[in-house]
Each structure stands twice: as C-alpha cells, then as structure tokens.
Amino acid sequence: MKRLKLLPLDLDARRLETAEGSSLGPTIQGLAAELEPLFLHELPIPHQKARLTRAGGRCPVHGVLLEFDPWSPGAHRCERCDRAYTGVEHDDWWAMGAQLYTAERAVHAAALYALRGEPRHAALAVRILSEFADRYGQWPNRDNVLGPTRPFFSTYLESIWLVNICHALDLLETAMAPGADQVGARLRAQLIAPSAALIASYHEGTSNRQVWNEVAVLSAFRILDDERAFQRRLKADQPFLALLEHGLLADGTWYEGENYHLFAHRGLWYGMQLLASAGVSLPAPVVDRYAAGFVTPFLGLLPDETIPSRRDSQYAVSIRQWRFAEWCELGLAHRADPRLAGLLSRLYDGSLTHHSDARARSTADAERNETPSALSRADLSWKSVLMASARPVQAANWAPASVLLPSQGLAVLRREHGRVYVALEGGHSGSGHGHPDRLALTLQTGPERWLQDPGTGSYVERTLHWYRSTLAHHAPLVNGGSQPPATATLLAFEDRGGMGWVQKCASIGQGVRATRTIVVCESYCVDLLEWDRDATEDTTTSEQEITITMPVCGDALRTTPSACAPTWRSGAGGLEDGFEFLHHVESVPIDGTAVIDAIAVSANGAPSHRTNARLLFAANVPATLIRARTPGAPGCAETIRHAVELRGPTGRLVSVWHWQPSEESPSVQGALLDAGGEAPVARVTTTDGTTAVHGAAPHGWHIELLARHARSSVDLEGLIADSAAVHTGAVVATAATLSLPLNSTLGEAHYLRTEQTWNEAGRPTAVVHVAVDEGSLVVEVEASTGVVVPPDGLDSPLDNERAQVNADGVQWYWGATDVRWGQAALCTPSGDTVLMTKLVPGDWPLPEAVWTALAEDRGWRVRFTWKLADLPVAADGTLTFDLVVNERPANRIRRRGQLVLSGRRAAHPSAGTYAYLRGDRHSPAHAVRLRIRPQRPDH
C-alpha cells in the first residue's frame, strides 16, 4: 500500500480505479496532452520577481485582465480588443502566472506518473522541481505588497505555489519515481524549509489568505517529516482548525463573501485532505460546516448563472467554468449531496458549444475567470483525477429556490422558477473585504439586471474606491458619507411561493438607524425604507440636518419629473464616499410620486431592452431626484445612475418595482403609494382586476386582496424573535491624556515593518516634539533615515495609493471622532518646500511647514506650525493626535516601514506588526490625547 503524506489516498488502489476505460480516462489523456509543450521548450520559469503595478496585466482600453499565455512572456493579448500589449509591467505580472502555471504542471506530471508510470512524466516533474530549488534563493524578498515572499509580491501566492510543489514531491516519492530522492533532498533544503519559514513569519489572522498560509506551512512540515513542528502549528493560536470554525459562518459560508468563499474553501479542501492523511479527526459540526461550503455559494446563484458580486467579488463570474465543475466533483466525493449532483448535471448538459482551453493555461488556485464553456469530466484537473469518484455522476435535477443565509446576510426571494431574483443585503460586515452596502437591494429578471451589485474591479485602480462606496450600491447613506462598518439585523423572513417578505435594519452612520422591508409578489415588489435617530447610539449629531441619499436605479428611458437641471454633489469627502466619481450631475425636485421607466443591463454592461420595468416611489419628506454619470461595473462602460435625496431626521420612502412577468402571471396595471401614514403604504392593481393593499401589521405584513367578486387576505409572518443588536463599528479608544511639551523618540516599539525587522532595517528612529508656543501649536519631527522624494505626479504607478506613501515623509492626524479624523495630511519634501496632501477634505487650513535635510546624510527634520484656532480642540481642552513617519531606502520602490507615535499594534497575537496595505490610512482607534489648555471647572 502506497499512501501519500498530503492526500488520504492509496496510489495502488487509485491506479486500478482510473485504469484505461474509466470515466476519468479522458481527463488523464487531456492533462498528458497539455504537458507536451514542456517537453519541447525551456520551462517558463521567469527570471524576474513578479511585480504588482497599476498597469500590469490589464488592457489599458477595457480594463479587463489580459490573457495569460505561459509561452508568451513578452506579448499579452486582450480577448476583448484582440490586441497584444507589451511592456515591463505586463511582463512582471505574467511572471506571477508563469510561476504558478509551472508549479501546477509539476503536480500534473507527478500525478500522471503515479497513475500511468511513464518515465517521461516523472522526469518532467523532477526537472521542474530541480530548477525551482536552484533558483528560489535568487528572487529577492523585497518591495512586496502583502507579506514577505521571494518569487511573488504577496505571501499567499507563495503559499499556493509551495502547496503545489509539496504535492508534486509527495507524489513522486510515494510512487518511487526515478530521481525523486535526489531532487527531494535539495528541494527540502533549498526551497521547502526556507519558504515555509518565510510564510510562517507572517500571519493574517482570519483572512482567506491565511487559509493558504496555514496549509502551505502544514504541508511543508509533513514533507519535511517534522511531526513536532506539525503538531505545534496545529495547536498554535489561530490554527487551521480555528479558520474552519470561525472563518466559515454557521450557515456554511465564508465570512468575507462568495468570492473569498470560493478561494478560501479550495484552501480548506487541501487542509482537510492533509489532516485526514495525518490521521487528525475533527468535530462533526466543523466537518458538516465544511461540507455545506461546497453548496452555499450556489444558493444565491443569479438567473444568468453567475455568482452574486457581493463585497470584494469579481463581477459576473459564470459557474460554467471547469473549476466550478471540479469543485462540485470534489464536494460529491466528500459527501453525497443531490444538489451538487444537480449542479454537475447542469454544467455537463451540453447546452453551450464553446469549449475553453482555460485548464491548459490554469495558474494553480489563483483563479482566472473565463467565458462560459461547454464542460465534461475531461475538463477536470489533477485533483479530480486523484480524489473524485471514478464513476460518472448520476444525472439529477436541482435549482436554487428562495433562501435565507442569515450569517452571511443574503436573503433571496425567487419567482417564476428562478427567473425573478430579489435579494436584500445584510448580515456579517465582511471585515476588510466587506462593502458599506447594508440594506442594498438586488433585482434581476432573467439576464436583465435592474439593480445589481458591481462587486470590485482591480485592487490597484482608483475605481476601487467607487466600488467600495455605498453610493455604488442600492443602499442608503447619510449626509454624503458611506456607511460605517456594521452588521445588519434580520427582523423577518418568510416566503410562501407567490408572496414573501424580508425585513432588515442597520445603523447607517451619524446616529441614523434604517429599516428596509421588501415584499415580493408575482410581478412586482414593494420596498419600504424608514429611518430615524438611533436611540442606542451616543452621537453628537442629534441637532445636525440629515440627508439620506438612496440610489434607486441605473439608466432610464424616461423619468417623471423630467426637467432636470445641472448641479453638483460633493458628498462628505471621504476616500470611499464615491461622490468624486460623479459627473454630469443633474437634479429635479420631486412633488408626489416619481416614475422611472428603467433600462436593464446584461452581465457585459450592455443595455437590454427585451423587457420593461417601472419604478414608482414617494416620500413623506422633501425629496430630489439626482441623475449622474458614474463608472459602470468592472470591465463595463460608464453608465447613468439615478438616486433620490431625502431630507429629514426621520422619514420613509415607499417604492414599487414592477416588471413584465411570464405569460401565466398577471402584470401590474397601476399602483398608488402612501408614504405619509402608517398603513397601507401601497395599493397595486394587476391586469386580472385584483388590487393588493399592502401594509405593516403586528404579526408582520398584511396584504388585503380585493378582486372583482371576492375578497381575501394574506398575512406574512416570519418575525425573528431573537434579533441581535446592530454592531455599529469602531469607536475611538479612551487614551491617557498627555501634557505638553511632548518629547518622544520612536524606535522598535513604534515600528511597522515590511520584509525587514527594525534591526534588519538599520534601527531607524525619529524624535517627535509637540509644544504650544504663543497661540500656535508646533510639531517637529527629526528622522534618522535618508531622504527619498516621491516620483513625479500624485498617483503611484504601482497601485491606487498616492505616490507620496512610497517616500520619506510624515502623516499627521488631528481631531478623531468616531471612525474619522477631523484633519490629516501626507507630507513629503519637494525641493525647498513641503508637499502637503490633505487626507481629509475640507476648507481647514494647512500649517506652515519647513523641511531641512540634515548634514552628512544624517536624515531630515520638518517643522509644522498651526494656529491653535485652526485645530479641532475639544471643549475639555484636549486634542486627539497621531503621527506616522514613513521611511524608504533608495534601493526600494515601495516604503520599507513606518514609525507610529501611538505605537505598533499587531493585527494578530502570533504575527509581527506590518505596514503592508496601509497606504496613507491610519485608524483613530488608538489616538494620542494631548492637553492643549487647562481643563475648565465644568469639565
């Protein structure tokens, strides 16, 4: 019996199961054919380290990812415009795919040798692993985006790469392949051990990426035969088991949304196989949750067979791709589930004619989404060859119905056998990959998208800030500011087939609490938004005017009222409030009921006129209709969006959407809305002569049905008795008040690192002096680092951060309230002056500033002087403050580290404290509080 270290598999038994004539035979033949180019050419292992830049790997015209071709390192084709692009940025992006592609081919070759015994396949796998071992130390661990790594720019990519390398070696050694022993010793010493140590040095808490980091380290320990280290890692703080228990929510979904569920769950699959092979048993509830995770992303499937683009998800991802078929196959191999069998029958139904070569270009588990394709078992990869059932899946039928995933926060009401899809957003905030989209509405009929979530485009493009704004979603926001991080509360859910409802509430910012009720019938839905002051919040904005902005639809054929006049909107000015992306803004006051004949779009962003939908809405407060041009969904053209502004500390907006139903359902003939009273809120009349009168009721929602010759009613219930309290996000910590003058030397205890520790970075220091001087506040910083000025231009060529963050300089912050600073700026040298960029918009004045380079390259000094009257000093005479010193050596392209006045704080106890992805952002949660003037007796 030949058992692997990383998979619970007997190779001898599997060789018999997959012999010639098995249903996986075509898969094995296809994988073998795809390896042929590697026998004929040099291996496509790049000489350079992969690099992330704004331009690299994307079409400059359409913004979509360029195709990855492992055999074309210098020309990169855009499928949309059929043009090849060249340039070092594209080549450096290609290097990422080439590394992963080649590592995965080592696994393919090793698996084929293990099953078929052809020596050339073993020789190819040995050749790949040998070259990786020889070259690993040549790639520099420097200028990374997210964690230490040599071949890549982010740790999790090296983790995926290392997992594949470990599996290839495990297969070769277990199958006793020629040359396996020799390459194994070199690979362990020169690559596996140092790579595992590098990955283990960086911890990302409960991030989806940490799943891959854990699996890589555990796999390495198994291959290194280090059982003590393996057990120690399993029992460490936040081990793999904790990611299973806490990353997967109670409903079986990954907390960061569908896109990261798909990614994290593939990593969990590797981990579960590893633990089973090592004889580690897990609690049954955890295994059940993992098993549910194979199905849960499909429960919210849109009518056009794409995954919802919630949170930081890619837009319009079709399930008709080989990696989804493989996921279902592996899920069925783990546990029989008729829903997965039904999905596979759907994917293998032959309804598409196009056949993709995506697997031949696959880059391991760093997925690249492809166009929908015809699929069969022949399209699966090495994981299915080794771990899927050797028998073909029996045909089955399954389609998702209305569903509630309470932990994830997705509530879907479907009509017309799934053609109509209405969903209300809420639940877990999604943490760093979450969007401020509590109470957002999605509406789709077949391929027509009336209200959609755009997901997220490139992380290095400026438009990321648009997609992460509330304004980009169909959700309410207060006074032009995106919602703060929050978890919406589910209040009610029930579906009776023809009629159903969902109700949620959330704190949406500035002390405002909103409740949204959606009632879905056969050819229409009623939407009631209500808002009021949140009595549970301690807010200083109780006297502030409140304006609710509610995006209501995309483009329109016509609107009533229609006489829009040019205007402008600035929003609250936050980086991700979204208003800076608006242009050609127009507005018109609303008197009574507004009507919009909406235009839907398809998944490619093109307008669709195949069906009609109309939106009617009315409010009980002054309202204005806003129309503006905005970015389209990622990869799509610019579009027009409509929103309504509602002015009042409390109020309600009543809307009715109605669409063209299927032939057997009556359509809507008219609707009357009443936003002023308690109930009813809407009267909807359909073409069969029935009028449905909608309104809230003590038990839930009441619908009175008035037909020509009969009268009846429907009472929707489903109220949630134990609704949890709404989480309202971060609160500024209460810090000790420090007296002035303040003199502080920043050193190791204040250092946020990237690849190098404080000692390895040369022990950088900075001295900060803060004092009041005759009506002014003076802040002086003297740093021991060299002076590297930012490149020309405000935007970084590397990503969507400002260029100034990758230079020596200072970030200062004043006046923290709730989750925002009152004033903040990023400051770098610019000739004899200081370039100061406001990080908090407003008309507040910048200080006087003088920058001096110290003699003998000892560093630099900068002095800022504010008038006290210009600073947001609190009534008790204190002022919250923090300061960050950026340092970047001349031999790097990215910042090396930061010295933080308030001190470094680890995101996770087992992690170091890192400066990755911080840009010019800094949380006010641990602000320093300065005593500016004596405390008055009344305080």
N, C-alpha and C positions, 0 to 999 in steps of 0.2 A: 504494500500500500504506500503510495507516494502522496503525502499530504503537504499542502503549502503552508507557509507561515502567515500569509496575509489573507487567504481565502479559505473558507471551510469546504474544501474540495479534495476529493481523491482523484488524481490525474488518471490513474489506470481505468477507473470506472467511467470517468468522463470521456476518455478516448473511445471506449466501446459505445457509449450513448451517441456520440457525434460521428460515428463511422460513416463511410460513404452510403448515401441513400437517406440519411436523416434530414429532417426539415431544416436543420441548420447548415446542411452541406453547401447551399448556395452562398450563405454568409461567409463561410470559410473560404470558398473559391474567390469571392469578391475581395476579401481582405488580402488574399495572396496576390491577386492581380494588381491591387493598388500598391503593393510593395515593389513591383518591378522597377520603377524609375530609380529607386535607391540602390539597386544593383548596378545601374548603368552610369551613375553620376557621383560626384562628390556629395557628401552629406550636407544638407542645407543648415548647418550649424553656423550661426553668424559669428563673425569675429568681434563685432562691437556689442556693447551692453545695450539692451533695449532701453528706449527713452520715450517718455510721455511728453508730448508737446501739444499745443493747441491745433496745429495744422496737420500733424502726423496721422496718417491712416484714414483721413476723411476727404471726401470730394469737396473742393472749395466752392463748387457751384450749388450742389444739392445738400451738402452737409451730412450725407449718409456715409457709412463705413465703406472704404474701398475693399474690393475683393482680396482675399489672401490667397496667393499662389506661392507654394513653397519653392518653386523653381524660377521665380521671377523676383529676385531681390532688389532690382533697380527700377522696375516699372510696375505701377499698381493701378489696376483698372477699376473704373466706376461702372457698375452694372447699369445705373440709371442713364448716364450720358455716353456710355461706351467709349470712354476716353481714358488713356493711360497717363498717370501723373508720376512725375519724378521729383527727387529732392531728398536731402539727408533726413529730414523729419519723417518722411514716409518710409525711408529705409530703416530708420531706428524703430518705428512702430512695427514694421514687418518682422524685425528681429524677435519680438515677443512671440508672434505666431510661429516663427520658424523653430524656436526653442521647444515650444510645446508640441508642435507637429512631430518633430524628430523624436522626442521622448516617447510620445504615444506610439510611434512606429516601432520603437524598441519592444514595447509590450505586444504589439500585433505580431511581430516576428517571433518573439519568445513563445507566445500562446500557440501560434501555428506549429512551431517545432514540438511543443509539448503534446499536441494532438495528432500531428501527422509525421513528425520525426524527420523532416527534410533538413539535412545539414546546412544548406544554404541559408535557411531562415535563422538557425542558431548563429551562424557566422555573422549575419547582418546585425542581429541584436547585440552580439559581443562587440562588433565594430563600433556601433553607436555608443554603447556604454563606455568603451575604452576611450573614445575621443572626448566624451563628456568628462571622464575622470582626469584626463590630461589637461583639459582647458578650464576647469572650474575655477581654479585659483587665479586665472588671468583676468577674469572680469572683475572690475573694481566695485567694492561696496561703498558707493558714493552717489550723491545727488539723487537720492530716491524720493519718491512721492509719498509712500505709505509703508514704512517699515524697512528694516535692513534686508538687502539682497544683493547678490552678485550679478546673475545674468539678467535680471529684470529691474523694474522700478518700484515694485511692491512685493512685500513678503509673501502674500497669499499666492502669488503667481509662482514663486519658487516652491511653495508648498505643493501646489498641483504638479509641478514638474518633478519634484522629489518623489511624490507618491507613485508616479508612473515609472520612474527609474527603479524604485524599490520593487514594484510588481514585476518588472521585466527580469530583474536579477533573481527574484524568488522563483519565477517560472523556469528560468534557465537552470538554476542549481537543483531544483526539485526534479526536473526532467533529466538531470545529469548530462547537460549539453556539452559538447566539446568546447574547451576554452573558458567555461563558466568559472572554474576555480581560480584561474589566473586573473581574469578581469574582476572577479568578486573581491579579491584581497585589495587590489588597487582602488577599486570603486569605493569600498568601505573607508579606506584611509584618506583618500584624496577628495572625496565628494560627500558621501552619505553622512559621515560623522561631522565634518565641519558645517555642512549645510543644516543638519538637524540642530546643531548648537546655535547657529545664527538665527534660525526660526524660533527656537525655544527662548531666545533672549528678548523676544518681542511678543507681548500679549495684548490682544484686542478685546478683552472682556467677553461679552456675549455676542459679538459681531458674527455675521455669517462667515466672514473671512477666518475667524478663529477656529471654526469647524475644520477648515482645511489645514490650518497650522497644527492643530492637535493631531489630526490624522497623520500628517507628514511626520511629526516627531515620534508618535507611537509606532508607525510603520518602520521608521529608521531604527528604533530601539529593538524591534523584533528582528530585523535583518542583521543588526549588529550583535544579536544574541545577548543583549544586555537586559536580562529579566528584572534585575533590581531597578534599573532606570525606568523600565516599562511600568512596573507596579507603582513606583514613586510618582510617575506622571499621572497615572490613573487616579491616584489618591490626592493629588495636589489641589490647591484652591482653584475652583472653576475648571474641573477636568472635563473630559469628553462627556461623561455622564451628566454633568450639570448643564451642558449645552442641549442635550436631549431633553432634560427635564424642564428647563426654563426657556430655551430658545423656541421650542415647539410649545405653542399655547394649548390650552385644554381642548380646543376643537381640532387639534392636529395641524394647525397652520404655523408657519414660521412667523415670528412677531414683526419682521420687517417688510411683510407683504409678499405677493405672489412671486415677483421676480427673484427675490432673495430666498424665498422658499425653494424655488427650483434649484438654485445654486447650492444652498446650504444642505438640502436633502440629498443631493448627489454626494456631497461630502460625508453626510451621515451614513449613507449606504456603505461607503468604503470602511467607515469606522465600525459599523455593525458586523461586516464580514470579518474584519480584523479581530474583534472581540470574540466572535463565535469560533474563529480558528484558534484563538488563545485559550478557549475554554472558560471565558468570563460570562457569567449569566447576569441578566438584567431583570429588574422588577417587571412583572407582566403589564402594569399600566403604562410604563415607559415604552415597552415594545408595541403595545396597542396604539399609542400615540404616533409612534414612528410608522406603523403600518397604515394608519389613517392618512399620513402625509403623502402617500402615493396618489391619493384620490382628491384631497381637498382643493388643489388649485383648479381642478376641472369643475368643481361645484359652482363656481362663479363664471363659467365659460360664457362668452358673449355669443349672440346669434350668428355672427360671421366666423365662428370657430377660432376666435382669438382670445388670449388671456387678458383679463382686465389690466389696464395700465396704471394700477394704483401705486401711489408712493413713488419711490425711485425705480419704477419698472420701465423696461423698454416698451415702445409704443407698438401696438397692433401685432403682437407675436402670435403667429399661427401655430396651432398644435399639429398641423400636418407636416411635421419635420421628423427626421429619423430619430432624433434624440428623445422626442416625446414617446415614440413607439417603443424605444428601448426602455424608457423609464417604466412604462406600463408592463412590459415583459418582466422586468426585474421585480416589480411590485407583485405580479402574479406568482412569480417563483417564491417570493417570501410568504405570501398568504393568498389563497384563492379568494377572489373578490369579483362578483359578476359585473360590477361597474367597470373595473379595469378590462375585463373581457369584452364588454360592450364598446369601450373606447377603442380597443385594438381592432375590433371588427369594423368600426367606423374608419379608422386610419388605413386599414388594409382593403377598403371596399372598392378600390379601382376607379373611383369617381373622377380622379384627376388624371390627365395624360402626361403632364410634365414630370420628368424624372430628374432629380437633382443629383449632382456629384458632390454634395456637401460633405459626406463622410470621407471622401478621398482627400479633402482639404481640411479635415477637422483638426482643431488645436486642443486636444485633450478635453478637459472640462471647463475651459474658458470659452463658453459657447459663443457662436456667431449665428445670429438668426438668418434664416434663408427663406426664400419664397416657398409657398406651399407646394408639395410634391406628392406624386403617387408613391406609395410605400408598400413594402413587403418585408418578410423576415430577412431577405437578402441584404437589406439596408442596415442591419444592426451591427454593433461593434464587438470587440473582444470580450466585453463584459457579458454580453448575451451568449456568446459562443461558449463561455465557461460556466455561466451561472443561470441562464434562463432555462426553462423547461425544454427538453429535447423534443417534446411532442408539440405539434402545432396547436394553437389556441382554438378552442371550440367557439363557433360563432355565437354571438349574444347581442341583445339589444339593450341599450341604456342611453338615456338623455337626461341631463340635469333638470330638475323641477325647481320651484321656489325653494329658497334655502336661507337659513339663518346661521351664520358663523359668528356667535356672539363675542368671542375673544378677539378674533381678527377684526370684527366690526363691520362685516359685509352682510347686508340684508338684501336679498334679491326676491322680487315678485315677478313671476313669468306668466305670460298669457299666450294664447294661440299656439300651443305646443312648443313654446320656447321662442317663437318669432318676436314677441314683445318682451323686452327686458327693462325693468325699472329697479334701480338699486339706490340705497341711502347709505352714506359713509359714516363710520364711527368706530368705536372700539379702541384698541390699542393705538397709541400715537405713532408707533413705528420707529421711535427714537431717531437716530441720526438720518435714517433713510425715510422717515415719515414726512408727509407734506401737511401744511396747515389747512386741511380740507375737511374738517369736521362738518357734518351735515351736508356734504356735497351730494348732488343728485346726478344719476346717470340714466339716460333714456335712449334706447335703441330699438328699432323695428327692422328685423332682418339685417341687411347690410347698412341701413341708414342710421347714422349716428347723429342724433339731435342734441344730446347733452353727453359729452364724453370727458373722461379723464385723460389728459395728454401724456401722463407719465413723465419721463425725464429723458432728455437727449444726452449730449456729450457732457461729461463732468468737467471738461476743460473749456467749454464755450460759455460766453457771457449769458446766453439764453437760459442757462441752468437756473439763474435767479428768477426768471419768469416762471419756469415750470414749477419752482418751489414756492410760488406765491399763492395766497388764497385767491387772488384775482384771476388766476389761470384756471380755477376750478369753478364749479357752480355751487358755491358755498358762501355764506355771509361773512363779511368783515366789518370792523368798526373803525370809523374815522380814518380810513385810508391805510390802516395797518394790517398786515397779515395776522392771522390768529396765532396766539402763543401756543406752545406745545400743550396738548390736552388730550384727555381720553373722553370721548363722548359716552353718554349713558343711554343704554337701551331702555325705553319705557314701555314699549308694546310691540308685539309682532303676532300676526295671525293671517293665514291665507286659506280661503275656502274655495279656491278654484276660480270662480267668476269675480269674486271680490276679496280684497285683502288689504291689510294696512301695516305700516311700521311707523314708530314714533321714537325719536331720539332727542336728547338735549345735550348742550355743551356750553362751557364758558368760552366765549369767542374773543375776549380781550376787553381791557379797560372797564372791568366791572360789569360787563353785559353778559347775560345768560340767554341763550336762544333755544327754542324748541321747534322742531320741524316734524310735521305729520304728513305722510304720503299715503293716500288711499288709491288703490289701483283697481279699476274695473275693466270691462272687456275692451273698450275702445277709447278710454280716457283715464286720466288720473287727476286727483285733487291734491293740491300742495298748499299747506298752511304753515307759514313761518311766523312765529311770535317771539318777541324779545322784551326783556325787562332788565332792570338793575338786579345784579346777583346779590341777594341779601347775605349770602355766606362769605362774600369776599370783602376784605378790608381794602377799600380803594380810596384814593384821593381825588377821583374824578367824578364824584357824585353830583357836582354842580356843572360839569362840563357838558356842552352840547353833544348830542350823539347823532352821527350819520351812519346808517347801515348801507353798505354797498352790496348788492346782490346780483351777480352775473346770472342772467336768465336764459340766454340762448346764443347761438352763433349768428351767422348771416341770416338775412331775411329778404323775402320778395317785397314785402310792404309792411309798414307799421302804422298804427293809429294810436296816438298822434304821429304825424309825419313831418311836420315843419321844423326839422332840427336846425340849429344854428351852431356855428363853430364856437368851441370853448376849449378849455384845457383842464386837466386834473393832475395834481402833484402828489396826492397820497400823503402818507406820514413820512416818507423819505427813507424808510429802511431799505437795506440792500435787497431784501426779498419781499418787498411790498408789491412790486410789479408795475407800478404806475409809470415808471420811466420808460417802459416798453410801449406805452400807448402813443399813437399819433393819429392825426386827422380826427380829433375828438369832436363830437357834436352832442348837443343835448336839446331836450324839449320838455317843458313841464307836463305832467300828467294830471288830467282832470277827469275823474271817474275811472272807467275800465279801459285799460290799454289792450290792444290786439296786435299780435305779431304773427304773420304767416312765415314760418321758419323755413330755412333751407338746411337740409341734412348734408353731411359729408360721408364719403366712404372711408375705408381704412387708409387709403392712399392720399386723403385730403381733398380729393376732387368733389365738387358739389354734385349732389344727387337730386334729381327732380322726379324720380319714379313714383314717389308717394308724397302726400301732403300732410302737414301737421300744423296745428294752430295753437298758439298760447294766448290765453286771456288772463289778466291779472289786475287786481285792485288793492289799494292800501287804505288804512284809516289815518294816515299821517301824510304830510306833504311829500310828493314824490316827483322824481325827474327821471326821464329815460335817457340813458347815455349810450352812444354808439361810437366805436373806435376801431381802428385797425390794430391788430396785435400779431405776435408770432403765431404761426399755425402749430399743429402737433409736430414733434420731431421728424425731420425729413420732408415736411409738407410746406406748401407755400403759405405766405402770410394770409390772414383771414380777417373777417369783421366779426366783432362780438358786441352783444347788447347787454346792458346791465341797468338796474334801477337803483336810484339813490332814495333812501327813506330817512326822513329827518324827525327824530323824536326819541326821548329816553325810553319809551315803551311803545309798542305798536304791533301791527300784524299785516302780513301780505298774503292775500289769497290768490291762488293761481289754478287754472285748469289747462292741462295739456290734452288735446285730442288728436287722433291720427286716423288714417284710413285703415279700417280693420279688414280681416279676411271676409270672404263673401257671406259666411254664415252668421256674422255678428252685425248688429245694427250700428250705424255710425252716429256721431253726435250732430244734432241739428242746431243746438244753441245752448248757451249757459249764462246764468245770472249769478253774479258774485256779490257777497255782502261781507265786507271787511270790518264793519263797524260794530255789529252785535256779537253776542256770544254764540248763538246758533239760530238758524242754519248758516253756513258760510257759502254754500254753493247749491244751485239748482241746475241740473244738467238734463236736457231733453234729448232723447235719441230718436232715430227715424222710425222706430216702431211705436212711437207715441207715448213712451214711458218717460216720466220725469222723476229723477232721483234727487231727493233733498238730503244734503249731507250736513252733519254737524256733530260736534263732540257730545259725549254723554258720560254719566258717572261710570258706566261699565266699560267705556272705551269710545266707540264711534257708532253713530246711528245713521242708517240710510233708509229714508221713507221712500217707497216706490209707488208712484201714482200713475197707474195705467188707465186706458180708456174705460175699461169696465171692471177694474179690480184695484185693490189697494193692499199692499203688503209692506214688510219692512225686513231689514237685515241689521243685526247687531253684531258688530265686530268686537271681539274681546281680546284676550291675549295680553292683558296688562301684566307687567313684570313687577312682582311684589317686592323683590329684594334688590332693586336697582342700586348700584353702587354710587357713592358720591363722585362728583366730577373732579378729576385731577386738573389743576389749573396751571401746572408748570412750575418753573423755578422761582424761588424767592431769594432776594439778596440776604446773605448771611449777616448776622449781627457781629461786627468785628469790634475789637477793643479800640477805643479812641486814643490816638497818639497825639502828643503835644508837639508844637513846633518850637524851635527848628528841629527838623528830622535829618539825621545823617545815617545812611545805610550803605554798607558795602555788599554788593550782590556777588555771590560766588556759587559754589557747588550746590548749596541748599536751594538756590533760586534758578538752577539751570535746567532748561528743557532741551533735550538732546535730539539729534537725528541718528546718524550712524555711529558717531563717536561719543564716548563718555566725556564728562567735564575734564578729566585728567588727560584723556587722549586728544582732546581739542586744544590742549595747551593751557588749561586752567584760566579761561577768560574771566575777567572781573569788570565791574562797573561800580562807581561810587555815585550815590544819589543824595542830593542836598535839597531840602524844601524849607523855605522860610518866608515869613511875611516881612515886607520892607516898605514902610511908609505908604500904605494903601495899595500895595502891589503884592502879588504872590510870585516868588521866584523858585523855579525848579532848575537845578543844574545837574547835568549828567556828565561824568568823565569815564570813558571806557578804555580798556587796555587793548582793544582789538584794532586791527588795521582799518583803513578807510576804503571800502569798495562802494562806488556810487552805482545807482541803478542804471540800467540801459535806457536809451532814449525812448520816449513815449511813456504813457501812463499804464498801458496794459502789458502784461507779461506775455512773451511769445510761448511760454511753457504751459500756461493754463489760464483760468479765468480770474486769477488773482491780480492785484496791482503789481507792476514791475518793482515798486519800491520795497516789497516784502523780502525780496532776494538781494538786499544790500545792507550795509551797516546803517543803523538808524534807530529811531525811538518811536514807540507808540505810546501816547498818553491818553488817559481816560478820566473824566470827571463826572460827578453827579449821577451815580447809579440809582435808578428807580425801577422796581420790579425786574424785568429782564432786559432793560436797555440802559445805555449810558446817555447822559444829557449832552456831553461834548466829548469828542475824541478825534484824534488826528494821527496820521502816519507821517513821520518827518525824516528826511534824508538830506545829505549835503548836495548842493547844486551850485558849483562854483564857490563864490564868496557868500552865498546866501543859503537859506534852508528852504527846501521844497516841502510845504505842508499840505497834505491832502485830508480834507475833512472826511471822517468816517461816520459821522452823524450829521445829516443835513440840517440846515437851519441858518438863520441870519446872525448867529452868535459870532463875535469877533475872534480872530486868531491872535495869539500872543506875539509879542516881539521875540525874535529869535536870533541868536548869534552862534555860528558854528566855527570851531577852531581846530585845526589839525595840530597835534602835539609834536614837539621836536623829536627828532631821531626815531620817527615811526613808533612812538610810544602809545599811539592811539589818538583819541579825539575828545573834544569837550563841546557841549552845546548848552546854552543858557536860554531859558524861556522866561518871559516876564508878562504876567497878566495883571490887569486891573482887577482888584477884588470885586468890584461892582459887576464885572462881566462874567463871574463864575457862579454856578448854581449852588450857593451856600444855603444849607438848610436853616430852618428857623431856630434850631438849637445851637447854631454857630459852628456846625461841623460840615465837612465836605468829603464825600467818598471819592477815592482816587486810586489809580493803579498806573503802573508804568512798565513797559517792556522794552528791553534793549535787544535789537537784532544784530547777529554777527555772522558774516560770511567771508571766508578767506578768498583770495583772488583765484585760487585753483579750482573753485567750485562754480557751478551755475545756479545752485539753489542755496538758500540760507542753511547754515550748519546748526545753529542753535539760538536760543533766546534766554535772557536773564530777566526774571519776573520779580518785581518788587514784592508782591504779596506771597511769593514762594511757589515752588513747583508742587503740583499735586498729581498723583498718579490716577489714571482712569481705572486702574485695576491693581489690587494689592501685590500681585505677582509680577507686575510689569514695571519697567522703568518709566520715566516721565519724558514724553516725547513731544516734539514740536511739529510733527507731520500734520498737514492739512489745516493748520491753524490760520494761515493767511494773515490778515490784519484783524481777525476776530479775537475777542477776549471776553470771557464771561465775567459779569459783575458780581458773581455769587460770593467771591472772597475778597471784595474790595477793601482797601485800607481806609479807615476813617480818620480824618485829620481834624484837630481842634483849631479852627481858624480864628475865632474870637471867643471871649469868655461866655459861659452859659448864663442866660438870663434867669432870674429867680423863678419865673413862671414855667421854666422847663426843668 
